[in-house]
C-alpha cells in the first residue's frame, strides 16, 4: 500500500466520528485508492458511527442511521475493500455517497451489509468498475447525477441537484455484482461489458429521466446502453433516451428483459457467433431508425415495437409467442418507412403476430448484392402478418397451424419458390395475389426487392404470374378486388371455403379440390392437372372453369347456368359432384338437398315373346343425354335389351321391356 499524504489512526477517526454524528468534517484520507486520486472524505452528515481500518486498504464505514458521505474522491484499488456497515442493530438505512472530483475507479471490493437497504454512489464525472467485486444486501443505485440530502427532524431525504447535461458514464467491465435488492444505474451512457450480475429484484439501466427514480424532472442524454457478453441473474429493465440500446457478444439474462427507448434498440448488435439467451420474456419498445434481435433465444415471449422505422428478427428461437409491430409516431418526423423483416432460420413455439405500417418481408436477403437467401420460419401456433400501407412478401418456407397474410393497400406476394405449409390459410390483398417470376433482364430477386423498396402496387396481375405455393389444407379466405387475379398452387388436397375475389386460379396436380361454402368470385379456374374436383353449387355466383378429363377440353359453367350431363357414374346412378381421372365421371355436379325418392312404378307386363330372362344381352343403363336432371334423384334402373350388330357392337338402339324402342347414345359393352 502506498504511503498517504495524510494519515489518521483508526482509533482517532473512530473517536471523532462517533462523537459528531451530524456535521461537516475536514478532509480525511481513508487510505483507499492512493494510486488513483485517493479516497478522501471531506464531510459526513447523519448517523455516522465511525471508521475502522483507515490506512490499511480494508476500510469499514459504520452507520447507526441514514447518512450522506461527501467524498472529494472515491477510488478502490485492486486488493482493497470499502465496507458500509449498519451497526448497533440499525436497519433500513440509506447511505448516499457523493463525489466531487474525478471519475471513481473501482478495482477492488465494495460491500454493504444487511442493515443498509439502499446504497447510492453519485459521481457526475462517471464511475468505472473494472475487475470489481460488489456485494450489497439491499438496493444499489449508481448515478452520474449530482445528488444531495436534507435532514428534517432527523430524517434524511435524498434529491438531485439542478444540473445540465451530465457527461459522466458508468462502465462495468469484467466485474461481479451481487445485489440483494434492485440494482439501478442512471447515467447518460451505460456500458456493461462481460462479468456476472445478480440482482434479487432486477436490474434497471436508465438514461432517460433517470433521476425521476428519486425526484421529478428531465435528463437529456445522448449515449445509450451497451450490454456485452453478460451473465445477469435477475430481470433487466432499460429506460433510454437518445443513443442506441444494444447487447453485444451474446450472454445470458436469467429473467425478463424489458427495454423502453426513444431511439434504436439492437439485441446482439454483434454476436461473434454467440447467442443471447433470455430465460424469461423480452419486451422492447423503441422509436429509432432500427430495431432488431439476432441470434437470440427467448424462453418466454418476444415482443418488439418500433415507431421509427426498421424492425428485424433473424435466427431467433422463441419458446412462446412472438409479436412484432411498427407504428408511425409523431415524435419521429424523419419519414422513414416502417419495414419488418423476419430473416434467416427462426423457430417460434407459440403464435407469431406481425403488424407493420409499411412492408413485411418474411425471408432472407443480402442487401448489398440484392440477392435473396435461404431460410425458414417454423411456428407452433398461428402466423398473422398484416401490412397497412405496404406489401406482405414471403421468400422463405413457412410452417404454421394457420397462416394469415393481409395487405390493406398493396399486395400479398411470394418469390414463386417459397412454400407455405398449414392446416388453414387466409389471404387478403388490394390487388394481385400470387407469385413473381423473372421478366426481361430482371431476376426474381431483383423484382422482389424493387417492388418492396419502391412500394409498387400491382392492381390486377403480372405478365408472367407465379404462384403462392401451399402444401394443402383449407383456404378459408381469399379477398381481392373484383378485377384482381389470385394464383395458388398446392401439392396436397385443397378445400376452398371462403372467398370474395376476382379471378382465382387454383391447381393441385394429382390431388383433390373442393369448393364449398361462402365463396364469391368472378371466375374460379381449376388447373387441368387436378385429378378430382368437387363443387358446392347452392348460391354460386361465379363462373367455374375447368378441364374435362375425358376429352381434355376446357369447360366454362356460368353462375346461373343449369348443367346438362352426358353420363353419371355415382352410387346408384347418382353423380356425386366429382371429376375423377380414370373413371367415367367427367363433369362437376350440383350438391342440392336431395328430393324425396319417388314411389316405385308398377312393373310393366312384358309382351308375349319378349322375356328379359331369356335375353343374354340385358344391360342396366340410363342415359341423361341432352336432359336437365336432378343428380340427387336416385332412379330405379330399367332393363333394356341391347340391339347388337353381328360383330356384337352396340348400335345404340334399346328395345324396352314394354315393347317400345328408344334410341340412345351408343355405349360399349363391358369387357
N, C-alpha and C positions, 0 to 999 in steps of 0.2 A: 504494500500500500504506500503510495507516495505521501511524503510529509505535507501537511496542510499549512496554509498561511496563518490560520488562526485555530488554535486548539483549546478546547474547553473540556475539562474532565467530565465524564459521565455523571459523577456524583454532584458536581456543581450545577450542571444543566438540569438534573432531576430536581434539585432543591429549588432552583429559580422558577422553573415552570410550575412546580407543584404549588408554590406559594402565590402565583399570579395566574389564575385560570381565565381571566378575562382582561385583555390588554394588548399592548404592542411592545415588541422587544427589538433590541439591537440585532444586527445580522449575526447569525450563528452558523458556523461551518459544521455540518454534520459529519464530515469525513467521507461522504459518498461521492463517487464520480469525480475525483480530483483531476483526472486527466481529460475531462470533458466539460470544463467550465464549473465543476463543483456542484454540490448540493447544499445551498445556503438558505436557511430560513431567516427572513427579516421580521417576521411577526406572526403571532398566533392569537386568535380571538376564540373564546368559547371554552368548552370543557376539556382543556389540555391538562393531562396529568403527569407529563414528564417525558424524558427521552433516556433511553438506555443504549449503551454501545457506541456513543459518538466517537469517531476516530478509529473504529475497529473494522469498518466495512460491513458490519452487520448491525443495523440501527433499528431500534424499536421506538416508535412514537405511540405513546399511551394516552387514551382518552376516557374520561368518565362522563362526557356529554358531547353533543354535536359541536363541531369546531371548524373554523376557517384558518387554514395554514397558508401563509403568504410566503412564497419562495422567490428569492432573487433568481436562482437557477436550480433546476432539478434534474439530476442525472444519476444513473446507477450503472456502475461498471460490471463487467463480467466477473462472476465470483462474489459479488456483493449482494446484499439484500436490504430492502426497505420494508419494514413491517408496521402495519397500522393495527393497533390492538385496543379493543374495548376492555377496560379493566374495572374491577370492583363490582362486577355484576351488571354493568351498563349494557344496554342493548337498544336496538332500533336507532343507532346513531347515523348522522350524515356528516361525512368528512369532506370538505371542499378544499382542494389544493389549487391555488392559482400561481402561475409562473410569469415572471416579469421579463426575463432576459434570455434570449436564445432558445433554440429548439431543445426539447428534452430528449436525451438519448438513453434508452433503457436497454442495457445488455444483460443485466442480472435479473434478480428476483424482486417482485413486489407482491406482498401478501396482506390480506385483511381478514381478521378473524370473525367469528360468528356474531358478535355484538354490533358490528358495523353493517347496517342494512344498505347503505349507499356510499360508494367511494367515487369522488369526482376529481378528475385531473383536467384543469383548464390551462392551456398554453396557446395564445394566439400565434406563436411562432412555429407551432407544429410539434408533433410527438412521433418519435421513431422507436419501435420495439424491434430489436434485431437479436435473435437468439435468446429472447427473454422468456422467463417463466413468470406467469401472472396468475395468482390464485386469490379469489375473494369468495366469501360465503354469501354475500348479498348481491345487490345490483352494482354495476360499474358503468360510469359514463366517462368517455374520453372526448374532449371537445377542444376546438380552436377558438371558440367564442369566449371573450373575456367575461368572467363571472365575478360576482361579489356576494356578500352575505350580510344581512342585517339581523340584529338581535332585539327582540321586543319581549320584555318580561321573561328573559332567559331562553326564549325560543328563537332558533336560527331559521331565517328564510333566505333561500338562495335565488338569485335572479341574474339575468345577463346585464352587461353594461352596453350602452349605446355605442355602436361601432359601425364602420363602413367597410364592407368587402374584406373580410379576413382572408389572408393568403396562406396561412399555415395549413399543412397537410398532416394526416395521420397515416403512418405506414406501419404495418405489422408484417414482419418477414422472419420466416424460419423460427417462429415463436409458438409457445404452448400457453393457451389460456384455459383456465377452469373457473368459470363464473357461476356461482350458485344461483343467482337470480337473473335479471335481464342484463345483457351486455349491449350498451349503446355507444355508437361512435357518431359524433356530429361534427362535420368539417366540410369545407368546400371540395376537398378531394380526399378519397379514402382508398388506400391500397392494402389488400391482404394477400400476401404472397407466401404460399406454402405454409406449413405448420398445422397444428391441431387446435381447434377451439371447441370448448364445451360450454354451452350456455343453458343453464337449467330452465330458464323462462324465455329463451330465444335471444337472437342477436339482431339488433336494429342498426342499420347503417343509414345515416341521414345527411343529405347535402342540401335539401330544400326546407326552409322554415325550421331548420333543425332545432333552434333554440326554443321553439314552441313546446319542446319537451319540458321546459321549466317556466316559460313565460310566453307572452304574445309578441308578435312582430314577424318581420320577414328577413330572410338572409339570402342575398344574391350569391350565387356560386357558379362556377364555370368549369370545374374539373371532372367530377363524376366519381364512380366507384369501380374498383377493379378487384376481383377475387381470383387469385391464381393458385391452382393446384392445392386447394384447401381441404381439410378434413374437419367439418363442423358438426358437432353433436348438439342438435337443437334447431329450432326454427330460425330462419333468417328473413328479416324484413329490410327492404331497401327503399328509402324515400329520397328521390333525387330531383334536381332542377336541371340546369344545363350541363352538358357533358355526358358522354356515353357511360352507361352502366354495363359492365361486362364481366364475364367469368372467362378465365384463360387456363388452358392446360389441364382440363378435367378436374377431378376431385370428387368429394362426396359430402353431401349435406344430409345428415340423418334427422330429417324433419321436413317441414314445409319451407318453400322459398316463395316469398311474396315481394314483388317489385312494383313500385309506382314511380313513374318518371315523366317529366315534361320534355324528355329528349329520347335519344336512341337507347335501345337495350339489346345486348348480344350475349346469349348463353353459349359458352365455349367459342369465344371470338377467335382464338387459335387453339386448336385441340391437341396438336402434336401427336395425334393418334390416340389420345387418352379421352375416355368418356367422362362426362359429368353425370353423376348419379345422385338423384334426389329421391329419398325413400318415401316422402310424403307427396303433397300436391305442389304444383308450380302455378302461381297466378302472376301474370305480368301485364301491366298497363303502361303504355308509352305513347309519346307524341312526337317522335323523331323521324328522321328520314328513313331509318332502317330499324328492323327488329328481327331477330332470328334465334333459333335454337338448333345447334348442330351437334351430332354425335352425343346425344343426351338421352339418358334413361330416367324415366319418371315412373315410380311405382304407383302413384295415385293418378290424379287428373292433371292435364296440361291445358291451361287457359291463357291465351295471349291475345291482347287487343292493342292495336296501334292506330293512332289518329294522324300520324304524319306521313305515311306512305307505304314502304315496302315491308312485308312480313313473310318470313320463310322458316319452315322447319325442314331439316334434312337429316336422314339417318337417325331417326328418333325411335325409341321404344316407350310406349305408354301403357301402363297397366290398366287404366280405366278410360275415361273419356278424354278426347282432345277437342278443344274449341278454339278456333282461330277467327279473328274478326278485325277488319279495318273499317274505320269510320272517319268522316270528314269533320275536323274540329275547327271552329272559328279562330282558335288561338294559333293555328298554323296556316298562315296565308300564302305560303310559298307556291301552292297549287300543284304539289306532287300528286301523281296518280297513285292510287292505292292498289297494290299488287300482292296477292297471296300466292306463294309458291309452296308446294309440297314436293320435295325433290329427294332423289336417292331411294334407299330402301327403308320403308317405315312400317312399323307394326303397332297397332293400337288394339287393346283388349276390349274396349267398350265402343261407344259411338264417336263419330267424327262429324263435327258441325263447322262449316266454313262459310263465313259471310264476308263479302267484300264490296266496298263502294264501286270498285272497278274490276279488274281482271282476277280470275282464279286459274292457276295452272297447276294441275296435278301431273307432274312429270319431272324430268331431269334434263339438264342442259349445260352446255359450255358457252357462256355468254360471249367470250372473245371470239371463238371460232363459229359462233352462231350454229351450233350443232346440238341436236337432241341426243341424250344419253339414256342408257337403260336404267331401270329402277322398278320399284313396286310399292304398292300400298295395300296392306292387309288389315282389314277392320273386322273385329269380332262382332260388332253391332251394326248399326246403320251409318251410311255415309250421306250427308246432305251438304251440297255446295250451291250457294245462292249468290250470284253477282248482280248488282243493281244496274250499273252503267258500263259493264264490261262483259268479256267473254268468259265462259267456262270451258277450258281446254284440257283434255286428257291425252297424255302421250306416253303413259306407262300403264302396265297391267294393274287392275284394281279388283280386290275381292272384298265383299261385304255381305251382310244379310240382306240389306236393301240399299239401293243406290238411287239417289235423287239429285239430278243436276238441273239447275234453273238459271236462266239469264233473262232479266226483265226487259232489257232494251237491245241486246245484241244476240250472239249465237251460242249454242252448245255444240262443241266440235271435238273431233279427235284427229290424230295424225293418220287415221286409217289402219294403224297397226295395233294400237292399244286394245286390250281385251278387258271387258267388264264382266265380272262373274258375281251373280247374286240370285237370290230367290225372287226378288221383285225390283222393278225399275220404274222411275218416273223421269220424264224428260220434258222440259219446258223452255221454249226459245222464241225470240221475237224475229224469227226468220229461219233460214236454212238450219237444219238439224242433222248432222251427219259427219262424215269423214272428209279429209282433204287428200288430194293426190298431187303429184308433180305436174306442172304445166310449163311448156315452153322451156326457158332456161332457168326456171326457178324450181329448186328441190322442195320436197315436202317440208324439210326442216326450215328452210328459208321462208316458205309460205306461212308456216305456223307462227314463227317469230314475227314476221312482218304484220300479219293480221292482228296479233296481240299488241305489239308495240304501237301500231297506228290505229288501233280500235276500229278496224274496218268492218262495217256491217255488211253481211251477206243476206239480202232480203228474201230471195226465193231459192236459188240453187247455185251450184258451181258448174263450170263447164264439164269437167270430168269428175263426177262425185265419187267419194269413197264412202265407207260405212262406219257407223258405230257398231263395233263388234261385241256381241254378248255370247254367253255360253248357255243361254236358255233361261227359262223362268217365266214369270208373269210380268207383262208390261201393263201397269195399272194406269199410266198417264202418258199421252203424247199431246202436247199443247203447242201449236204454232199458228201463225196467221193462215187464212184460207188460201193464200197464194204460195205458201212455202212448201218445200219438199223435205221429207224425212227419209233417211237412209239407214236401215238397220239390217244386219246380217247375224244369224245365230248358228252356233254349232250344236245346239240342243233344241228340244221341243219348246215352243213358244205359245203363250196364251195372252192375247191382247184383250184387256177388259175395260179400258177407258181411253178415249181419245176425243179431242176437239181440234182438228188439224186440217191441213190442206191435202197434199198428195203424200201418201205413206207407201214407201217401197220396202217390203219386208220379205226376207227369204231365209229358209232354214234347210240347206241342202241335205237331202236324205232324211229329214225329220218331219215333225208334225206341227202344224199351226192351227190354232183355234181362235176365232174372232167372235167374242160374245160380250154382252153387257152394254154399257153406256158408251158406245163407240160412234163418233160422228166425224166425217171427213169428206173431202171432195172425192177422192179416189183412194182405194186401198189395192195395191198391186202385190200379188203374191208371186215370188220368184218361181220360175218353172222347175228349178232344182228341188223344190219342196215336194216330198213324196205324198204327204197327206194333209188335207185341208178340211177344216170344219168351220161353218159359219152359222152364227145365230142371226136369223133374219128379222125377227119382230122389230118394228121401228127403224129398220135400216134405211138411212138416207144417203148413203154413199154408193158410188159405183164400185163394183167388185170386178177386178181384172185379174185373170189367172190363165194358166195354160192347161188345156185339156191334155191329159197324159196320153190318151189313146192315139190321138192324131197330131199331137204337138201343135195344135192351133190355139192362138190366143183368143180368149173369150172375155167379153165385157158385159156385165149384167147391171143395168141401171137400177137405181134405188127403188123405183116404183114398178119395176118390171116383174110380171108373173112368169115364172120359169117353166119351160116345156122340157120334158125329159125324154130321152131316147130309150133308156134302159135302166132298170133298177136291179139291184142285186143284194139288198139288205136282208135282214132276217124276216122271214115270212113275206118276202116281196117288198119290204119297206126300205126305202133309201134312207140310210141313217145320217145323211148330210155330210158324207166324207168323200174325198177323192183319194183313192188308194192306188198307188202304182202296182201293176202286176195283177190287179183284179178287174172285174167288169164294172166298177163304179167310177164314172168319169166326171160327173157333174157335182156341183155343190148344191145341196138341197136345203129346203126350209126346215125350221125346227119349231113348228107351231104346236099348240096344245092339241093332242090327238082328239079326233072326233069319235063319238061312240061307234063301236063296231055295229054294222047293220045286221038286222035279223037275217039268218041264212034263208035263201030261197029254196023252195021245194025242188028236189032233184027231178029234172025232166025225164019223161019216159022215152027211152030210145025207140026210134022207128024200127020196124021189122027189118032184119038183115044187117043192122048196124049194132054190133056188140063190142064195146071197147075192150071187153075181156079177151076177145079173140084177135084184137089188133096189136101186132107186135111193135108198131111204130107210134105208140102213145107217148106224148111228151107233156109235161106240166109247164106251161108257158103263159105269160101275159105280156101283151105289148102296150106301151104307152106312147107309141109313135104319134107325134103331132097332137097330143092331148095335154090339156092342163089338168093336173091331178093333185090331189092332196096326198103327199107321200107318207103322212102319218096313218092313212087309211090302210088297214090290213084286209086284203081281199082273199076270199077263198079260191084257191087255184081251180081252174076249169080244165078238164082234159080235152085235148084236141087230137084228132087223128091227122098225122102228117101226110101230106101229098108229096111223095118222093118220085124223082125221076129214076130211070132204070139203073143209073150208077149210084143210086141212093143219096143223091143230093136233094136237099130240101128246096122245093120250088117256091116256098113262101105261101102256099095255099093251105088253109086249115079247114077240115071238114068237122064241123061242130057235132057234138053228141046229139043235138036236137035235129040234125039233118041239114042245117043251114051251112053256108060256106062263107068264111071270112078271109079276105086277102090281107096278109100282114107282111111285115118285113122278113126277108129270108134270114134264117138263123141256123148256123151249122150244128150238126149233131154233136152231142158229147162223145168224146172218144173213150 
